Amino acid sequence: MYDGSTAPARGAGRALGALAILASFGLVFAACGTNNKNNNGSAGAGASAVQAPAVSAAASVGGTLTVWAMGNEGVELKKVADAFMKDNPGTTVNVTPVDWGQAVAKLQTAIAGHQTPDVSQMGTDMMGQFAATGALEPVPANFQKDAFFESAWNTNIVNGTVSGVRWYVETRLLYYRKDIAEKAGITNPPATWDDLEAAAKVMKDKGGAKWGIALGTKNWQEYLPFLWSNGGAIPEGQGKFTLNSPQAVEALTVYQSFFKDGLTPKSVPEGFDITPAFVSGTHPMFFSGPWHIGLLDKAGGADFASKWALAPIPKKVSSTSFVGGGNLVVYKDSKNKDLAWKFVQYLTDPKTQVGWYNQVTDLPAVTAAWDDPKLKDDKNVAMFGEQLKSTKAQPAIPTWSEVSTAINDALEKMTTRSLDPQAAADQMQKAAESIGMGS
C-alpha cells in the first residue's frame, strides 16, 4: 500500500545488540554468491539504502519466538518452524496464521499496543505503510542485496532504509492456448505488443475462441507491466508521479484497444474463474503467476499439458512484469531479536527456499536457489525465473492503497465506459498528486 527520504530509520542503533547472533551463521549469504540476476529494479533504489551494521562477534541464541504469517503460508510455516527448532535446540517458534483480510488491522493494533510478534510476513504493498510507523527493525548488512532478485529486494526499501527481507517471489507470464493459436495459423508465442493484439484477433476470428484474451477491467497489476514495458514509471525522482506521461498514455491506449475491439469482455460474471474458461478454450490467453500451472494440470488433466504454453510479457521497449510475493520483518518491540534474525536467515537460506518451493510452490527470492534441478529443469518454472530478471513492483509508499484504487477507478472508466486514454491518465495523475506519497 506504500516511500520516504534517505535518512536511516528511527532507532537504527537499537539493532546493534540484537545483531550479534548473525556472526554465529557467518555472512548470511556467502553461500549465495553475488550473482545479481536482475537489472530492472528501481534505478539506484538499493545502491545507498541504509542497513544496520553487520557484526563479527559470535553469540548464542535460545528462547521463544512469535511469528505471524498470512494465508496458506501461515499454515504451512509451522512445518518449517519445527525443522528450525530441531536444528536449534533450546528454541521455541510459535507460528500464528493470520487471514490476509485481517492482517493490516491486526498488525496496526499490535503496533499501537506494543504487542507485536517478533517476526511477521508482510505483503509487498504493505511495506511503506508499516515502515512509516517506525515499528520495524532495519535489516542488518549481513543480508546482502546481491543474493536476491533486485526488484524483490527493493520492495523492502522505505525512506532509504532496508526494512525487511524478501521471503518468496511471484511474477506473471502470458498463458496461451498453443493448440488454438496453431489452428489460427500462429506458430510462435506473442513476443511483442503487436504480436499480442494479432494473436488475440486471430484466436477469436479463426481459432474458434469466444474471446482473444482475458484482461481485468480494473486491475493495476495487469496494467502496470504495459506501462513499465513501454519505458513508463509511476513516480520518478523525488516524489513526482508520472502516471500521465506519453509512455503511460500509449500503454493505456493499447490496453483499452482489447476492450474496444471486443477481444476481451467488458464485464465478467460474479465469481468468474479463468481456469475452466482457459481449459474450455473460450479465453485462450491470460496473464498469471506460477500457481496456475498446478491449477491447469488439475483442471485440464494429463492430456491438457500439451495444449498450452507460457510466454514472457510481450515486449515494447522492454519485457517487464510485475513482481509480488512476501517479505519478512522483525519488530523493534521484539524481546528476542537475536533469534528473530536467525529465523529470518533460516527462511532465506537457499536450501530452505528450495524446500519451501517443494512444500508450497512459492518461488525462491534468493537467486542461488534457482540452481536447484527442481526449478532449473522444469521448463515452465524456469521461465518464471527468467522473467524475474525483468520485473518491477509498486512503489513502497504509505499511500499506495489509495493510489492503486485511483488507478483502478480510472482503468474501469476507460475499459467499460467512454473515458479516453489521455483523460484516464490525467485522472490517475491528478488523483495521485492529491493523495501524495505519504511520509
Rosetta blueprint (number, residue, H / E / L):
1 M L
2 Y L
3 D L
4 G L
5 S L
6 T L
7 A L
8 P L
9 A L
10 R L
11 G L
12 A H
13 G H
14 R H
15 A H
16 L H
17 G H
18 A H
19 L H
20 A H
21 I H
22 L H
23 A H
24 S H
25 F H
26 G L
27 L L
28 V L
29 F L
30 A H
31 A H
32 C H
33 G L
34 T L
35 N L
36 N L
37 K L
38 N L
39 N L
40 N L
41 G L
42 S L
43 A L
44 G L
45 A L
46 G L
47 A L
48 S L
49 A L
50 V E
51 Q L
52 A E
53 P L
54 A L
55 V L
56 S L
57 A L
58 A L
59 A L
60 S L
61 V L
62 G L
63 G E
64 T E
65 L E
66 T E
67 V E
68 W E
69 A E
70 M E
71 G H
72 N H
73 E H
74 G H
75 V H
76 E H
77 L H
78 K H
79 K H
80 V H
81 A H
82 D H
83 A H
84 F H
85 M H
86 K H
87 D H
88 N L
89 P L
90 G L
91 T E
92 T E
93 V E
94 N E
95 V E
96 T E
97 P E
98 V E
99 D L
100 W H
101 G H
102 Q H
103 A H
104 V H
105 A H
106 K H
107 L H
108 Q H
109 T H
110 A H
111 I H
112 A H
113 G L
114 H L
115 Q L
116 T L
117 P L
118 D L
119 V E
120 S E
121 Q E
122 M E
123 G E
124 T H
125 D H
126 M H
127 M H
128 G H
129 Q H
130 F H
131 A H
132 A L
133 T L
134 G L
135 A L
136 L E
137 E L
138 P L
139 V L
140 P E
141 A L
142 N L
143 F L
144 Q L
145 K H
146 D H
147 A H
148 F E
149 F L
150 E H
151 S H
152 A H
153 W H
154 N H
155 T L
156 N L
157 I E
158 V E
159 N L
160 G L
161 T E
162 V E
163 S L
164 G L
165 V E
166 R E
167 W E
168 Y E
169 V E
170 E E
171 T E
172 R L
173 L E
174 L E
175 Y E
176 Y E
177 R E
178 K H
179 D H
180 I H
181 A H
182 E H
183 K H
184 A L
185 G L
186 I L
187 T L
188 N L
189 P L
190 P L
191 A L
192 T E
193 W H
194 D H
195 D H
196 L H
197 E H
198 A H
199 A H
200 A H
201 K H
202 V H
203 M H
204 K H
205 D H
206 K L
207 G L
208 G L
209 A L
210 K L
211 W L
212 G L
213 I L
214 A E
215 L L
216 G L
217 T L
218 K L
219 N L
220 W H
221 Q H
222 E H
223 Y H
224 L H
225 P H
226 F H
227 L H
228 W H
229 S H
230 N L
231 G L
232 G L
233 A L
234 I L
235 P E
236 E E
237 G L
238 Q L
239 G L
240 K E
241 F E
242 T L
243 L L
244 N L
245 S L
246 P H
247 Q H
248 A H
249 V H
250 E H
251 A H
252 L H
253 T H
254 V H
255 Y H
256 Q H
257 S H
258 F H
259 F H
260 K H
261 D L
262 G L
263 L L
264 T L
265 P L
266 K L
267 S L
268 V L
269 P L
270 E L
271 G L
272 F L
273 D L
274 I H
275 T H
276 P H
277 A H
278 F H
279 V H
280 S H
281 G L
282 T L
283 H L
284 P L
285 M E
286 F E
287 F E
288 S E
289 G L
290 P L
291 W H
292 H H
293 I H
294 G H
295 L H
296 L H
297 D H
298 K H
299 A H
300 G H
301 G L
302 A H
303 D H
304 F H
305 A H
306 S H
307 K H
308 W E
309 A E
310 L E
311 A E
312 P L
313 I L
314 P L
315 K E
316 K L
317 V L
318 S L
319 S L
320 T L
321 S E
322 F E
323 V E
324 G E
325 G E
326 G E
327 N E
328 L E
329 V E
330 V E
331 Y E
332 K L
333 D L
334 S L
335 K L
336 N L
337 K H
338 D H
339 L H
340 A H
341 W H
342 K H
343 F H
344 V H
345 Q H
346 Y H
347 L H
348 T L
349 D L
350 P H
351 K H
352 T H
353 Q H
354 V H
355 G H
356 W H
357 Y H
358 N H
359 Q H
360 V H
361 T L
362 D L
363 L E
364 P E
365 A L
366 V E
367 T H
368 A H
369 A H
370 W H
371 D H
372 D L
373 P H
374 K H
375 L H
376 K H
377 D L
378 D L
379 K H
380 N H
381 V H
382 A H
383 M H
384 F H
385 G H
386 E H
387 Q H
388 L L
389 K L
390 S L
391 T E
392 K E
393 A L
394 Q L
395 P L
396 A L
397 I L
398 P L
399 T L
400 W H
401 S H
402 E H
403 V H
404 S H
405 T H
406 A H
407 I H
408 N H
409 D H
410 A H
411 L H
412 E H
413 K H
414 M H
415 T H
416 T H
417 R L
418 S L
419 L L
420 D L
421 P H
422 Q H
423 A H
424 A H
425 A H
426 D H
427 Q H
428 M H
429 Q H
430 K H
431 A H
432 A H
433 E H
434 S H
435 I H
436 G L
437 M L
438 G L
439 S L
